[in-house]
Amino acid sequence: MSALTPPPPPSQPPPSAPGAQIVERGFQRYDGPRAGVMQAIRSVTWQSIRSTLGLGRPARHKIFPVLAVAIAYVPAIAFVGLAVLVGDLLDPNEIADYAGYYGFITAAILLFAGLVAPEVLVGDRRNGMLAMYLSTPLKRSTYLAAKGAAVLLTLGLVTLGPPLLLLIGYTFENVGPDGLGAWLAVLLRIFVSAFAISGALTAVSMAAASLTDRRAFASIGVVLLALASPAVASALVDGAGLSPSWRLLDVFSMPFELVYRIFGQPGAFPEVSTLSIVAVNLAWTIGGLSIVAWRYSRLVVAR
């Protein structure tokens, strides 16, 4: 440095913010209550149901759930109203067709099946919530159990609620089952039927949602499968003259056909045995859940 060059001024420490200082650094172990894995499952299940139904979200997220629920309950309300008006003129055995009621609400059930699982599963993978869930006591298996319960319970809004409303309304108008034993038998059949439909559709829709990271693609896949499989089965049996057993390829109709058998009715396809219908519903349910388990076991989650 030249002798004529003045020395640089001494560096001044940056002014500190008034009142801001670090007192201590460190970590403390959480000593509060620990609810355990079951509470975590219940919490994830409830939050998933809230998200699907649009609770606590903008109004646009409530449109499809409200529409599907309305479609499912309007026929039950109409049938009960008819029983109120002219119940004395009707044969209870003719109006109380609980198994046939699902034929009026297939659109609502299909809408929910295509909406619920993609909303429950796909969003967590896209927004990073899956990694946060797996950093809790939840494992992949318990996480999927919580999500499966959310889908099953949400579908119960359109598979269990309307027939229950029908049963209660008919009971108050004296056109329901005759006697406590018969009433409980119908109630049990309604619960089993709702579980059969919801279980199969839950497995299929969750399988579709596990294979893509796009909600729309998963929903379209569920709807296309539900619409295409009846057409394929009908073409093979009615068009090509193959064995009636090929109707078992009809993914969407077989759960409803099982409902008829639960209520002791022949259903739309009496030529297909009840055992075959039970077996194919179990196959679709187990197969769908197996795809979900396989997909999530290979999924790389960055924490």
C-alpha positions as CSV (number, residue, x, y, z in Angstrom):
1,M,0.0,0.0,0.0
2,S,1.4,3.5,-0.9
3,A,2.3,5.8,1.9
4,L,0.0,8.5,0.4
5,T,-3.1,6.2,0.6
6,P,-5.0,6.9,3.8
7,P,-5.8,3.8,5.9
8,P,-9.4,2.4,5.6
9,P,-11.7,3.4,8.4
10,P,-12.2,0.8,11.1
11,S,-15.2,-1.5,10.5
12,Q,-18.2,-0.8,12.6
13,P,-20.4,-3.6,13.9
14,P,-23.9,-3.6,12.3
15,P,-26.5,-2.0,14.6
16,S,-28.6,-4.5,16.4
17,A,-32.4,-4.4,16.4
18,P,-33.6,-2.8,19.6
19,G,-34.7,-5.3,22.1
20,A,-33.8,-8.4,19.9
21,Q,-31.3,-10.9,21.4
22,I,-30.8,-14.6,21.4
23,V,-31.0,-15.8,25.0
24,E,-30.6,-19.6,24.5
25,R,-30.6,-22.2,21.8
26,G,-31.6,-25.8,22.1
27,F,-34.4,-28.4,21.8
28,Q,-36.8,-29.8,24.3
29,R,-38.6,-33.1,24.3
30,Y,-42.4,-32.9,24.0
31,D,-43.8,-33.8,27.4
32,G,-47.5,-33.3,26.5
33,P,-50.2,-36.0,26.1
34,R,-49.7,-38.5,23.3
35,A,-53.0,-39.8,21.8
36,G,-51.4,-42.7,19.9
37,V,-51.9,-44.2,16.4
38,M,-55.6,-44.7,16.7
39,Q,-56.2,-41.1,17.4
40,A,-54.0,-40.2,14.5
41,I,-56.1,-42.5,12.2
42,R,-59.3,-40.9,13.5
43,S,-57.9,-37.4,12.9
44,V,-56.8,-38.1,9.4
45,T,-60.1,-39.8,8.6
46,W,-62.2,-36.9,9.8
47,Q,-60.0,-34.3,8.1
48,S,-60.3,-36.3,4.8
49,I,-64.1,-36.4,5.1
50,R,-64.2,-32.7,5.8
51,S,-62.0,-32.0,2.7
52,T,-64.1,-34.2,0.5
53,L,-67.4,-32.6,1.5
54,G,-65.9,-29.1,1.2
55,L,-66.4,-28.3,4.9
56,G,-64.3,-25.2,5.8
57,R,-63.4,-24.7,2.1
58,P,-64.7,-22.2,-0.5
59,A,-68.2,-22.8,-1.9
60,R,-67.0,-24.2,-5.2
61,H,-65.7,-27.3,-3.4
62,K,-69.2,-28.0,-2.0
63,I,-71.0,-28.1,-5.3
64,F,-70.5,-31.8,-6.3
65,P,-70.9,-33.2,-2.8
66,V,-74.1,-31.4,-2.3
67,L,-75.4,-32.3,-5.8
68,A,-74.6,-36.0,-5.2
69,V,-76.3,-36.1,-1.8
70,A,-79.3,-34.3,-3.2
71,I,-79.6,-36.8,-6.0
72,A,-79.4,-39.7,-3.5
73,Y,-82.0,-38.4,-1.0
74,V,-84.6,-36.8,-3.3
75,P,-86.2,-40.2,-4.4
76,A,-86.4,-41.4,-0.8
77,I,-88.1,-38.1,0.3
78,A,-90.5,-38.5,-2.7
79,F,-91.3,-42.1,-1.8
80,V,-92.0,-41.3,1.8
81,G,-94.2,-38.4,0.8
82,L,-96.1,-40.7,-1.5
83,A,-96.6,-43.1,1.4
84,V,-97.9,-40.2,3.5
85,L,-100.4,-39.2,0.9
86,V,-101.8,-42.5,-0.3
87,G,-100.2,-45.0,2.0
88,D,-103.5,-46.7,2.9
89,L,-104.1,-47.5,-0.8
90,L,-100.7,-49.1,-1.4
91,D,-99.4,-52.6,-0.7
92,P,-96.4,-52.4,1.6
93,N,-94.7,-55.2,-0.3
94,E,-94.9,-53.2,-3.5
95,I,-93.6,-49.8,-2.3
96,A,-90.9,-51.0,0.2
97,D,-88.4,-52.2,-2.5
98,Y,-85.2,-51.3,-0.6
99,A,-83.0,-53.3,-3.0
100,G,-84.5,-51.6,-6.1
101,Y,-84.0,-48.1,-4.6
102,Y,-80.4,-48.1,-5.6
103,G,-81.4,-48.1,-9.2
104,F,-82.7,-44.6,-8.7
105,I,-79.4,-43.2,-7.2
106,T,-76.7,-44.9,-9.3
107,A,-75.7,-41.5,-10.7
108,A,-75.1,-40.1,-7.2
109,I,-73.1,-43.2,-6.2
110,L,-71.0,-43.0,-9.4
111,L,-70.4,-39.3,-8.9
112,F,-69.2,-39.9,-5.3
113,A,-67.1,-42.9,-6.3
114,G,-65.3,-40.8,-8.9
115,L,-64.9,-37.8,-6.7
116,V,-64.1,-39.0,-3.2
117,A,-61.0,-41.2,-3.6
118,P,-59.1,-38.8,-5.9
119,E,-59.8,-36.0,-3.5
120,V,-58.6,-38.0,-0.5
121,L,-55.5,-39.6,-2.0
122,V,-54.2,-37.5,-4.9
123,G,-54.1,-34.2,-3.1
124,D,-51.7,-35.5,-0.4
125,R,-49.2,-36.7,-2.9
126,R,-49.2,-33.4,-4.9
127,N,-49.1,-30.9,-2.0
128,G,-46.5,-32.8,0.1
129,M,-48.9,-33.7,2.9
130,L,-48.2,-37.4,2.5
131,A,-44.6,-36.8,3.8
132,M,-45.9,-34.9,6.8
133,Y,-48.4,-37.6,7.6
134,L,-45.6,-40.2,7.4
135,S,-43.5,-38.2,9.8
136,T,-46.1,-38.8,12.5
137,P,-46.8,-42.1,14.2
138,L,-48.7,-43.1,11.0
139,K,-47.1,-45.7,8.7
140,R,-48.1,-46.3,5.1
141,S,-50.5,-49.0,6.1
142,T,-52.2,-47.0,8.8
143,Y,-52.3,-43.9,6.6
144,L,-54.1,-46.0,3.9
145,A,-56.4,-47.4,6.5
146,A,-57.4,-43.9,7.6
147,K,-57.9,-42.8,4.0
148,G,-59.9,-46.0,3.1
149,A,-62.2,-45.4,6.1
150,A,-62.7,-41.8,5.0
151,V,-63.8,-43.0,1.5
152,L,-66.0,-45.7,2.9
153,L,-67.7,-43.5,5.4
154,T,-68.2,-40.7,2.8
155,L,-69.8,-43.1,0.3
156,G,-72.0,-44.3,3.1
157,L,-73.8,-40.9,2.8
158,V,-75.3,-42.1,-0.5
159,T,-75.3,-45.8,0.0
160,L,-76.6,-46.1,3.6
161,G,-78.4,-42.9,4.4
162,P,-81.2,-42.9,1.8
163,P,-82.4,-46.5,2.4
164,L,-82.3,-45.8,6.2
165,L,-84.5,-42.7,5.5
166,L,-86.8,-44.9,3.5
167,L,-87.1,-47.5,6.2
168,I,-87.8,-44.9,9.0
169,G,-90.3,-43.0,6.8
170,Y,-92.2,-46.2,5.9
171,T,-92.2,-47.3,9.5
172,F,-93.8,-44.1,10.7
173,E,-96.5,-44.5,8.0
174,N,-97.2,-48.1,8.9
175,V,-96.0,-49.5,5.5
176,G,-92.7,-50.7,6.8
177,P,-91.7,-54.2,8.0
178,D,-94.3,-56.0,10.1
179,G,-92.9,-56.7,13.6
180,L,-89.7,-56.0,15.3
181,G,-87.9,-59.1,14.0
182,A,-88.7,-58.2,10.4
183,W,-87.7,-54.6,11.0
184,L,-84.3,-55.6,12.4
185,A,-83.8,-58.0,9.5
186,V,-84.4,-55.2,6.9
187,L,-82.1,-52.9,8.9
188,L,-79.3,-55.5,8.9
189,R,-79.8,-56.1,5.1
190,I,-79.6,-52.3,4.5
191,F,-76.3,-52.1,6.4
192,V,-74.8,-55.1,4.7
193,S,-75.9,-53.8,1.3
194,A,-74.4,-50.4,1.9
195,F,-71.1,-51.9,3.0
196,A,-71.0,-54.2,-0.1
197,I,-71.5,-51.3,-2.5
198,S,-69.2,-48.9,-0.7
199,G,-66.5,-51.5,-0.1
200,A,-66.2,-52.5,-3.8
201,L,-66.4,-49.0,-5.1
202,T,-63.9,-47.7,-2.5
203,A,-61.3,-50.3,-3.5
204,V,-61.7,-49.6,-7.2
205,S,-61.7,-45.8,-6.9
206,M,-58.7,-45.9,-4.5
207,A,-56.8,-48.1,-7.0
208,A,-57.5,-45.6,-9.8
209,A,-56.5,-42.7,-7.6
210,S,-53.2,-44.4,-6.6
211,L,-52.1,-44.8,-10.2
212,T,-52.1,-41.1,-11.2
213,D,-51.2,-37.7,-9.7
214,R,-54.1,-36.0,-11.5
215,R,-57.5,-35.9,-9.8
216,A,-59.3,-35.5,-13.1
217,F,-57.6,-38.5,-14.6
218,A,-58.5,-40.6,-11.6
219,S,-62.1,-39.5,-11.7
220,I,-62.4,-40.1,-15.4
221,G,-60.9,-43.5,-15.0
222,V,-63.4,-44.5,-12.4
223,V,-66.4,-43.2,-14.5
224,L,-65.1,-44.9,-17.7
225,L,-64.6,-48.2,-16.0
226,A,-68.1,-48.0,-14.5
227,L,-69.7,-47.1,-17.8
228,A,-67.6,-49.3,-20.1
229,S,-67.7,-52.6,-18.1
230,P,-71.5,-53.0,-18.4
231,A,-71.3,-52.4,-22.1
232,V,-68.6,-54.9,-22.6
233,A,-70.4,-57.5,-20.5
234,S,-73.6,-57.0,-22.3
235,A,-71.9,-57.2,-25.7
236,L,-70.2,-60.5,-24.8
237,V,-73.4,-62.1,-23.4
238,D,-76.3,-60.6,-25.4
239,G,-74.3,-59.8,-28.6
240,A,-71.8,-62.6,-28.9
241,G,-74.0,-65.2,-27.1
242,L,-71.4,-66.2,-24.6
243,S,-72.0,-67.7,-21.2
244,P,-73.9,-65.5,-18.7
245,S,-70.9,-65.8,-16.4
246,W,-69.3,-63.1,-18.6
247,R,-71.6,-60.6,-16.9
248,L,-69.3,-60.8,-13.9
249,L,-67.0,-58.4,-15.8
250,D,-69.5,-55.7,-15.1
251,V,-67.7,-53.9,-12.3
252,F,-70.4,-51.3,-11.6
253,S,-73.5,-53.6,-11.7
254,M,-72.2,-56.5,-9.6
255,P,-72.4,-54.7,-6.3
256,F,-76.0,-53.7,-6.9
257,E,-76.8,-57.2,-8.1
258,L,-75.4,-58.5,-4.8
259,V,-77.8,-56.2,-3.0
260,Y,-80.8,-58.0,-4.6
261,R,-79.4,-61.3,-3.4
262,I,-79.0,-59.9,0.1
263,F,-82.7,-59.0,0.1
264,G,-83.6,-62.5,-1.3
265,Q,-84.5,-61.2,-4.8
266,P,-83.3,-62.6,-8.2
267,G,-82.1,-59.3,-9.4
268,A,-81.4,-58.2,-13.0
269,F,-79.2,-61.2,-13.8
270,P,-80.9,-64.3,-12.3
271,E,-78.9,-66.6,-14.5
272,V,-75.7,-65.7,-12.6
273,S,-75.3,-67.6,-9.3
274,T,-75.2,-65.7,-6.0
275,L,-71.9,-67.4,-5.1
276,S,-70.3,-66.1,-8.3
277,I,-71.6,-62.6,-7.6
278,V,-70.1,-62.7,-4.0
279,A,-66.8,-64.0,-5.3
280,V,-66.4,-61.4,-8.0
281,N,-67.2,-58.5,-5.6
282,L,-64.6,-59.9,-3.2
283,A,-62.1,-60.2,-6.1
284,W,-62.6,-56.6,-7.2
285,T,-62.4,-55.4,-3.6
286,I,-59.2,-57.3,-2.8
287,G,-57.7,-56.6,-6.1
288,G,-58.2,-52.9,-5.8
289,L,-56.8,-52.7,-2.3
290,S,-53.8,-54.8,-3.4
291,I,-53.1,-52.3,-6.2
292,V,-53.2,-49.4,-3.6
293,A,-50.9,-51.3,-1.2
294,W,-48.4,-52.1,-4.0
295,R,-48.4,-48.6,-5.4
296,Y,-47.8,-47.0,-2.0
297,S,-45.1,-49.5,-1.0
298,R,-43.1,-48.4,-4.0
299,L,-43.8,-44.7,-3.7
300,V,-40.8,-42.6,-2.9
301,V,-41.7,-40.0,-0.2
302,A,-39.2,-37.2,0.5
303,R,-39.3,-36.1,4.1
